[in-house]
Amino acid sequence: MQENAVPGLKPRLYHLACELALHPGEEKILPELRSQLLNANFRIKTDGKLILTLEENLGENWVATDKTACHEGVTMWQCLLQQPRFRTRVKNPTEKEVHLSLDALLLEREE
């Protein structure tokens, strides 16, 4: 039996992108997620530079609330959310194709 590091919470891993190719200047919106605890942790692996934007759902609109630049290698990014519904947007600002993998780790209350 495996014990959780934080009693009453369980980690949930979401694989949002795996070796996704972004052409120069291309931008993609990844699937929407929901966080019970208003906290999201990301692991981004890329072979080039990209911009990762966190967007939160405020009523009928998606609003950019945080942004980070990722460089070649692995970047870890933790975000405190204002709203439970959020999504990520990735953009390749370079002149060459970039590949990325993106995972999100959310903690959820055990039922």
N, C-alpha and C positions, 0 to 999 in steps of 0.2 A: 504494500500500500504506500502510495506516494503522498507526502504531506506538502501542503502549500506553504510558501514562504510567508504569506499573509493570511491568517485565519479568516474564513468567510469570503475570500476572494479567489477567483480562478483566472489564470491567464488564457487569453484567446488570441491565436495568431491568424492573421489574414494575409494571404499572398495576393497582393494587388497587381503585380506585374512580374513577369519572369523573362529576362533577356528581351525586353521590349525595345525595338529599334525606333529611334526618333531621328528623322532627317533634319538637316540644317533649318533652323527657324520653326520646326514643327512643335505643336503643343497638343497634349492629350489630357482629357479629364478622366480620372480613374473612378471606380465604383464608390458610391456613397456608403458610409458606415455610420453606426450609432454607438456612442459611448455612454454607459451608465454613470461613470464616475468623472466625466469631463476631463479625461486625461488620455492622450494618445502618444505612443512611442513608435518611431519609425526607424527602419534600417534600410538604407539606400546603398546599393552597390552599382557603380557605373564605371565605364571605361573612358569617360570624358567629363566635361563640365555640363551641368544642367541646373535649372532653377526649379525648386519645389515650392509650391504655394498651397497653404491650407485655406480652404474655404468652408465657412460655416453657414448653415441655413437659418436665415433670419426671416421668418414668415414665408413670403413668396420669392425671396431673393437669396442668391448665394453671394456672400461677401468675403473677400480675401481678408483674413485676420492675422496671418503670419506667413513668412517667406524665408527660405534659406537657399544659399548657393551650395551645390555639391560638386566636388572635384573628383578626379579619378581615384578609385579605391572605395572604401566603405565609410559612410557617414551615419552616425546615430543622431537622432533628433527627437526631443521630447517636447510636446505641446500641451499647454493647459487650455482647455476649451471653454468657451462661453455658452455654447449650445450643444446639445447631444448629437445632432445630425451634422456630419461634416464629410468632406471629400478632399481629394488632393488633385492638383493640376501640375503636370510636369512640362517643362519647356526646354528645348535645346537651343541655346543662344549662339552656338558656334557655327562654323562653316563646314563641319564634318559630321557624319552620322555618329550618334551616341547610342550605346546599349545600356539598359538599366534593369535592375530587379528591385522591387520595393515590397517590403513587408511591414505590416502594422501590428503592434501588440497592444491589446486593450485588456484591462482588468475588469472582470464582471463579478457581481455578487453571486455567491452560490445560492441555489434555491433549495 
